[in-house]
Amino acid sequence: MAAIDTAGPVSGSDRIAELDVLRGIALFGVLTMNFVGFAGEGAIATEAQLDALPTATIDGYADWAVRWLIGDKANTVFATLFGLGFYLQMKRGEGRPGFEKRYAQRLSWLLLFGWLNAIFLWVWDILNLYAVAGFGLLLMRHWRTRSLVIFGAVAALYSDKLQEWLLGLAGIKLIPDSLYETSAILARQAVAVGGDYPAIVASFWQWSWTEWFAGGMMVAWIIYALGRFALGAAIGRSGILDDIPRFLPLLRRIAMTCLPVGLLAGLVIRLLYTGAWQPLGDNDNLQLIGQSLRSPAALLLAAGYCAGIVVALQRGWGRRLFGIFAPVGRMALTNYLTQGLVYAFVLFGVGPGLGLAGRIGSAAVLAICITFFALQTAFSHWWLARYRFGPMEWLWRALTYGERPPMRRATPLPA
């Protein structure tokens, strides 16, 4: 997960601080979008249940804000940074003995972490997708920068909804409508709050199999991830990271253009996608257009966010405001995996779990996300003041290189 990776530890001078900050902030977006989406309508809660909550009105506003400002954008930033990190690893390791073997081992362990997470804790895990996309990026590493950008831009047009529509034109329907009927949602909910952990694993595995594999959803999301990996590699090739101050005028223009355009485009697309705005009446084609444009529109706003934050980090106020998230980004694997625990604790009825599936709205979920992320930020500062790697980062390195790197710092840093 480090920006640049070799067989030995990455020194502080080798790290790119801006990437750590962006990765840390993206993790808050991933946490929030995943939690709001999983607790929301369709997964393990019905529309009727959420509408009956006393907080339904404020929940509606919170859900809208999260999906407009964070939905697809956090995943875009996280995936692009992953691709950028993998590219920088390949750039540093290219030509060294055993490079491809080490890179493949690193991705293979990431794939295993992802599958364990998906099977036993978090059904919508993305690490397994990133591992597969990482192998794809290895094959693309000698592409020209222009080819990477073109592929990334084209892949940005692809989405699960577009794939479903294209298959529909061919008369193919892989995901049964019954998967999201009220009876199926209530069945998943009953299992989630019932306290029987093996039953939860079995139920969610069946859900994953029906939608992810048999339904072809995994293909769409691998294309999604690989496209963003290609854009991350193109950013690495651009030279921006080698001399950020020199590129500040360009970054300012990107921020000043992409932020307002991305916000407006995201709002319009969200209105079309949900059917809240129907300029041509009840028109299914407009909703389809809204669904299809969500992914490329997210690229615009994500670019605006990243450029704006990087520009701000060159100033004192920006470092004070955003710099606190750098340790979160340095422990991205650990923090991402532990986020699944809060979803399970709040929504599932296993052990001390609260079992609130169907009984908690987006506003409360958002408050929990802010609180939990604040705890993750504080813990990341405390941990990295004493240790050189996050727990899972250390394990990932040890498994990849077959040796245990020194974990504890000789002299603790101020937390």
N, C-alpha and C positions, 0 to 999 in steps of 0.2 A: 504494500500500500504506500510505501515511501515513494517520493518523487523519483529518486534514482536509487537503484538497488544493485549491490554487488555481493560477493560472498562474505564480506565483512560488514560491520555496522556502518550505517550512514552517519557521517559526522555532521555537526550542526552547520558547518560552513557549506556542506553539500546540499542541504535541504533548500527548497524553494518555499519561503515562508508564505508567499501569496497562495500557493497551491494548498498548503495545510489549512489556511483560513477558509478558502473556498470550500474545501472538502468538509470541514467542520460545519459550516453554515448549511451546506447541502444536506448533511445528516439530519439537521433539524427538520428540513423540508420533507425528507424521506420518512422520518418518524411520524410527522403530522399527517401527511397524505396517506400513508399506510394505515394508520390508526383510524382516521376519519373514514376512509373507504371501507375498512373491515367492519367497523362498528355501524356503518351506515346501511342504507337500504340495499337489499339484494344478497348480501353475504350470509349473515346470521341474524338479520333483523328485517322485519317487513315494514313497508311504508305505513300501514295502519298503526303498528306499534309505535313508530317514531312520531307520527302525527298526534298520537294520543298523549304524549309526554307534556307536562306543564311548561316545559321549556321549548316547545316546538317552534315558536316564532323566532326566538333568538338562535335556535339551532339551525334554522333555515338560513339565516344571515351568515352564521359562522361557516356552514357548509359551502355556501356560495363563495365566500371570501377565500377559503382554503383551496377550493378547486380552481378558482380564477387566478389567484396569485401564486399558488404552489404546485397545483396538479400538473404533471408532466414536466414542469420546470426543474424541480429538485432532482428527479430521476435523470433528466437531460444533463444537468451539471455533474451529477455523481458519475454517470456513465462516461461522459466526455473526459472527466478527470482520471477515471480509471484507464481509459484508452491512452491518455497523455502519459500517465505513469508507466504503463506497459511499454509505450514507445520509447520513453527515456531509458528504461531498463534495457530494451533491445539495442538502442544506440550505444549505450555504454558497454554492453556485453558482446556486441557483434565482433566476430573474429577471434574471440577468446576461446581456448579449448573447453569443450563441454558446455558452451553457452546454450545451445538449443535444448540439450538434455535438462539443464537446470531450469530453463524457462518452462519446459513442458512439465517438469516435476512441480514447479510452483503452481501452475495452472491446475494440475491434477489434484493437488491438495485443496486448492480453492474450490474445485468442483465437488470434492468430497464434503468439505465444510458446508457448501450450499445444499447438497442433498440431505445431509443430516439435519440441517436447519429446516428444510422444507418438509421433511417427513415427520420430525418429532416436535416442531415448535411453530414454525411460521410458514404457512402454506403458500404465500406469495413471495418466497425468497428470490433474490436476484443474483446471488453470488454464482449459482450454477450457470446462469445465462452469461455472466461476465467471463467465466472460465472458458465456455465454448467460444464466445466472441474473441477472447484472447488468442485462441489457436488460429482463428480466422485472421486476426491482425498480424500474426507471425507470417502468414502466407502473403500478406499485403505489404510487408515492411519495405520492399524495394520499389513500390509504386511511386510515381511522381506526385508531388504535392497537389497538382491540379487534379489528378485522378482521385486522390483521397478526398478532396473537397467535393468533387462531382458525385462520387459514390455516396459520401455522407449526406449531401443535399437530397439526392434521390431517395436514399433510405429513409430520410426524415419524412417523406411523403407517405411512407408505408406505416400502417398501424393495424392493430387487431380488428378494428371496425372495418377498415378498408378491405382487409383480407376476407372478412366474413361476407362483405358485399360482393366482392369479385367471385367468391365461391358460389354465392347465391345466383349470380348471372349464369353460371354454368350448371345450375340446378343441383348444387352440392350443399348439403347442410350437415356439418360435422358436429355442432354443439346443439343438443336437443333443447327445445324451449322449456321442457320440464325441469331443467337444472335450476331455473330461477323462478319457478312457480312458487306460490305461497306455501304449498305443502312441503316442497323441498327445502325452502328456507327455514321453516319451522322445525323440520326434522333435524337439520344441522344445528339449529339453535338448541333444541332439546338435548342433543348429544353434548354440545359445548358446555352447557350449564349443569349437566347431569353428574359430573364428578368422576366419570369413568374414563381415565386417560387412554387406555388402549382403544376404547370405542371412538374417542376423538381422533386418534391417529388413523384408525381405519376409515372413518367417515371422510376426513379431509384428504386422505390418499385417494379414495374413490372420486372425490370432487376433482382433484388434480388430474387424475387419469382421464376422466371424461372430458375436461375442458382443455388441459394442457397438452396431453399427448394425442388421444384419439380426436380431440377437437382441433388440433393443429395450432393452438394458441402459442405454443413454445416457438414455432417457426417465426411467427410475426415478431415476437419479442427479441429473438436472436438477431433478426434483421435490424430492429430498433436499436439494440445495443451496439451491434457491429458498425452501423452507420455513425453513431456518436463516437465510437472508438476511432474511426477513420478521421473524423473532424478533430479529435484530440491529438492524433498523430500529426495532422496537418498544422495544428497550432504549435506543436513541438518543433516542426520543421521551419516554421515561419521566422524564428529568431527572436520573437517577442520576449521569451523567458530569459534569453541571454543578456538582454539590455532593456529592461522594462522602462526606465526613465526616458530612453530615446523614443519609445513608442507611445508615450503618454498622450500626445496630441491625437493619435489614431484611436486610442482607447477612450478618450473623452468623446470623440465623435461617435464611436459605437454606442457608448452609454447614452448620449443625448438623443440619438436617433432610435435605438432599439427599445429603450425604456418606454417612451410614450407610445410608439407604434405597437410594441408588443402588448402593452396594457390594453390599448384600444382594440387591437385585433383579438386578443384573448377574450375580452368582454363580449364583442360581437359574436365570436364563434361560440362562446358559452351560451349566449342567448339563443342562437340558432340551434345549437345542439340539444338544448333542453326544451325547445319549442316555446320558450318564454317570449320570443319575438318572432312573429310570423308575417313578414312584409307581403307575402304572396298567399296569405291564408294558410290553411292546414296543408302544408306541402312536405311530403316525406323526403323529397330530393334536397330541400334546404337543410333538413336535419342531417342528412347524409353528408352534405358538403361541410357542415359544422363538425361532424365527427371526423371526417377525413383531414380537415385542416388543423385539428388540435395539435398534432405532433409538430408540423413545421412552424406553427405560430409559437409553440413553446420554445423553439430554438431562438426566436427573436428576443423574447423576454429573458430567457436564460443568459443570452449573450449580453444583454443590457445589464442584468444583475451583476454578472462577473466583471465586466469592464468597469462598472461603477465602483464596485468594491475594491478592485485592484488600484484604480485611480485614488480612491480614498485612503488606501493603505500607504500611499506615498506621503501622506500628511500626518502630523501628530494626532489630530483628532480622530482620523480614520484608524490609526493603529490602536488608539485607546478604545474605540468603539468596537472594532471587529477583531483586533488581535487576540482577544481572550479566547477565540474559538480555534486557534491554531493547535493547541494540545488535543482537542477533540478530533481534529483531522489527522493528527499523527497516530491516533489510536482508532482509526476508522473501522477496521475489522472488528475489534473488540466492542466498540460502541454500537455498531450496526447489529451484531449478534445479540447483544444484551437488550436491544430495543424490543425484540420478540417477547422477552419476559414480561414487559409491562402490558403488552397486548393480552397475553395469556392470563396474567394476574387479574386484570380488570374484567375481562370478558368470559373467561372460563371458570367453571365451578370446581376445579381440581384442587384438593388440599385447602390452603388458605385463600384460594381464588375467590373473587367477589361474585363471579357469575352474572355480570350485568348485561350480557348480550340481549338486545331488544329493549333494554331499560335505561339506556344512557344515550344522550344526544350529542351532537357535534360540539356544542359550546363547552360542555363538561370535558369532552375528549380533548379539545384544544387546550383547556386549562391544565389537564393532566400532562399533555405533551410539553408545555412550557415548563412546568415544574420538574418533570423528569429530565428534560434536557439541561436545565440549570444544574441538577445533581450530576449529570454526566460531565458537564463542563468542569464543575468543581473537582470531581473525582479524577478527571484526566489531568488537571493541573497537579493534584496531590501525587498521583501515581508517577508521572513523568519527572517530578522533582526528585524521585527516589530511584526510579528504574529507567533503563535506556529504551525499552520497548513496552508496548502494551502487552498484556498476557497472550492474546491470540496472535499478535504480530511476532512475538518471540517464538511461539509454537510453530507458526508458519515457516519462519526462517530455519528453525531447528530441523523440521521435517524435510524441507527443501534441500538443505545443504548437508544433512547428516551429521551435524555437530551443533553443540549447544553454545550459542554466543553468550558472552557475559551479560547478565541481566541487571544486576544492581550497580548503581553509580558508586564510584569510589568516594565521592563527596556529594551529598545531597544538594540540590539546587533550591533556591527560595521558591516556594510553591506559588 
